[in-house]
Amino acid sequence: MRKQKGFSLIELLIVVAIILIIAAIAIPNLMRSKMSANESGGAATVRTLITDSILYANTYPTSGYPTDLSFLGSGGKSPCVASATTACMADAVLACGPGPCAKDNYQYTLTGIAGAAGAGNTDFVAFGTPTGPSQGNKDFCATSDGVVRYQASPAAPPTAAITTVALCGTVANVLGN
């Protein structure tokens, strides 16, 4: 009898089958973990928009809350010179323009709610939605009350952004603080 060198075809097929079974179990869990991380990032960015908007309203009381995302950024100027139209509070990616602005697998809008004539914006709605169906399952919104709310994302963008305080207030799910 000769001594066998190497592996037989059956042994190699068994090893490949075991690797495929492990991959079939691990890959869906990895995708769910990635979606969960994207959703956490989306909620954190909406919290940042709340903070920046309240800071903006305190810094520029005659303007009230920002009209859109571009008011929180630099307006493309470097170095940034703070003013009521370019507050230098958000990075260029998040404050890319009126919106929507994409950052980290979510896209964001910010809508200032106008008050009485000459009173500036009396409220705002920050909204974030995933950029694709595999990026996350939740839309986030917040107003000047500082509460981040979420709802199941109805579809991949472009979904209609929540742009009114009443719509954001009807979203029943409140993110834990």
C-alpha positions as CSV (number, residue, x, y, z in Angstrom):
1,M,0.0,0.0,0.0
2,R,1.3,3.5,-1.0
3,K,1.2,6.3,1.5
4,Q,-1.3,9.0,0.5
5,K,0.0,12.5,-0.2
6,G,-2.5,15.5,0.0
7,F,-6.2,15.5,0.3
8,S,-8.8,13.5,-1.6
9,L,-11.5,15.2,-3.6
10,I,-14.2,14.3,-1.1
11,E,-12.2,15.8,1.8
12,L,-11.8,19.1,-0.1
13,L,-15.5,19.2,-1.0
14,I,-16.5,18.7,2.6
15,V,-14.3,21.6,3.7
16,V,-15.7,23.8,0.9
17,A,-19.3,22.9,2.0
18,I,-18.5,23.7,5.6
19,I,-17.1,27.1,4.6
20,L,-20.2,27.9,2.5
21,I,-22.5,26.9,5.4
22,I,-20.6,29.2,7.8
23,A,-20.7,32.1,5.2
24,A,-24.5,31.6,4.7
25,I,-25.0,32.0,8.4
26,A,-22.6,34.9,8.9
27,I,-23.3,37.2,5.9
28,P,-26.9,38.1,6.8
29,N,-25.9,38.9,10.4
30,L,-23.1,41.1,9.0
31,M,-25.6,43.0,6.8
32,R,-28.0,43.5,9.7
33,S,-25.2,44.8,11.8
34,K,-24.1,47.3,9.1
35,M,-27.7,48.5,8.7
36,S,-28.0,49.0,12.5
37,A,-24.7,51.0,12.5
38,N,-26.0,53.1,9.6
39,E,-29.3,53.8,11.5
40,S,-27.3,54.8,14.6
41,G,-25.3,57.2,12.5
42,G,-28.4,58.6,11.0
43,A,-30.0,59.3,14.4
44,A,-26.7,60.8,15.7
45,T,-26.5,63.2,12.7
46,V,-30.2,64.3,13.2
47,R,-29.2,65.0,16.9
48,T,-26.3,67.1,15.6
49,L,-28.7,69.0,13.4
50,I,-30.9,69.7,16.4
51,T,-27.9,71.0,18.4
52,D,-26.7,73.1,15.4
53,S,-30.1,74.6,14.7
54,I,-30.7,75.6,18.3
55,L,-27.2,77.1,18.5
56,Y,-27.9,79.0,15.3
57,A,-31.2,80.4,16.7
58,N,-29.4,81.5,19.9
59,T,-26.6,83.1,17.9
60,Y,-28.8,84.8,15.3
61,P,-32.1,85.6,17.2
62,T,-33.5,87.8,14.5
63,S,-33.2,85.0,11.9
64,G,-34.6,82.3,14.2
65,Y,-33.9,78.8,13.2
66,P,-31.9,78.1,9.9
67,T,-33.9,78.1,6.7
68,D,-32.0,75.0,5.3
69,L,-28.8,73.1,5.7
70,S,-26.7,75.6,3.7
71,F,-27.2,78.2,6.5
72,L,-25.3,75.9,8.9
73,G,-22.3,75.5,6.6
74,S,-19.5,77.7,5.2
75,G,-21.1,78.4,1.8
76,G,-18.0,77.0,0.2
77,K,-15.8,79.7,1.7
78,S,-12.5,78.8,3.2
79,P,-11.8,80.0,5.8
80,C,-15.4,80.1,6.9
81,V,-16.7,83.6,8.0
82,A,-19.6,83.2,10.3
83,S,-22.8,85.1,9.5
84,A,-26.5,84.5,9.5
85,T,-26.3,82.8,6.0
86,T,-23.1,80.9,6.7
87,A,-22.9,80.0,10.4
88,C,-19.9,77.6,10.1
89,M,-21.6,75.1,12.5
90,A,-21.7,72.0,10.2
91,D,-19.2,70.5,7.9
92,A,-19.3,70.9,4.1
93,V,-20.6,67.4,3.6
94,L,-23.7,67.8,5.9
95,A,-24.3,71.4,4.9
96,C,-23.8,70.9,1.1
97,G,-26.6,73.2,0.1
98,P,-30.4,73.5,0.6
99,G,-30.6,69.7,0.6
100,P,-30.8,66.9,0.5
101,C,-27.2,66.3,1.5
102,A,-25.8,62.8,1.7
103,K,-23.6,61.7,4.5
104,D,-22.7,58.2,5.7
105,N,-25.4,56.3,3.8
106,Y,-28.2,58.7,4.8
107,Q,-29.4,61.9,3.2
108,Y,-30.6,64.9,5.2
109,T,-32.8,67.9,4.8
110,L,-33.5,70.8,7.2
111,T,-36.6,73.0,6.7
112,G,-37.1,76.2,8.6
113,I,-40.7,77.0,9.5
114,A,-41.4,80.7,9.0
115,G,-43.2,82.6,11.7
116,A,-45.0,85.9,11.5
117,A,-43.7,88.4,9.0
118,G,-40.3,89.6,10.2
119,A,-40.1,87.2,13.1
120,G,-37.7,84.8,11.4
121,N,-38.1,81.0,11.5
122,T,-39.9,79.9,14.7
123,D,-39.3,76.2,14.2
124,F,-37.5,73.6,12.0
125,V,-37.7,70.0,10.9
126,A,-34.6,68.0,10.4
127,F,-35.1,64.8,8.4
128,G,-32.9,61.9,7.5
129,T,-33.6,58.9,5.2
130,P,-31.4,56.0,4.0
131,T,-29.8,56.4,0.6
132,G,-30.8,52.9,-0.4
133,P,-32.8,49.9,0.8
134,S,-29.8,48.0,2.1
135,Q,-28.5,51.1,4.1
136,G,-31.2,51.2,6.7
137,N,-34.8,50.7,7.5
138,K,-35.7,53.9,9.5
139,D,-36.4,57.5,8.6
140,F,-35.6,60.1,11.4
141,C,-37.1,63.5,12.0
142,A,-36.8,66.1,14.8
143,T,-38.1,69.5,15.6
144,S,-37.0,72.2,18.0
145,D,-38.4,70.1,20.9
146,G,-35.1,68.1,20.6
147,V,-36.8,64.7,20.3
148,V,-35.6,62.4,17.6
149,R,-38.5,60.4,16.1
150,Y,-38.3,57.5,13.7
151,Q,-40.6,55.6,11.4
152,A,-40.1,52.6,9.1
153,S,-38.6,53.8,5.9
154,P,-41.4,53.4,3.3
155,A,-38.9,53.0,0.4
156,A,-35.5,54.0,-0.8
157,P,-35.1,57.7,-1.7
158,P,-36.5,59.7,-3.1
159,T,-39.1,59.5,-0.4
160,A,-41.0,62.6,0.5
161,A,-39.2,64.3,3.3
162,I,-41.0,65.2,6.4
163,T,-41.1,69.0,6.2
164,T,-43.7,70.1,8.7
165,V,-43.7,70.0,12.5
166,A,-47.2,68.4,12.5
167,L,-45.9,65.4,10.3
168,C,-42.9,64.9,12.5
169,G,-45.0,65.1,15.6
170,T,-47.3,62.3,14.3
171,V,-44.4,59.9,14.0
172,A,-45.2,57.7,17.1
173,N,-41.8,56.1,17.6
174,V,-39.5,58.2,19.9
175,L,-35.8,57.3,20.0
176,G,-34.6,56.8,23.5
177,N,-32.4,59.6,24.8
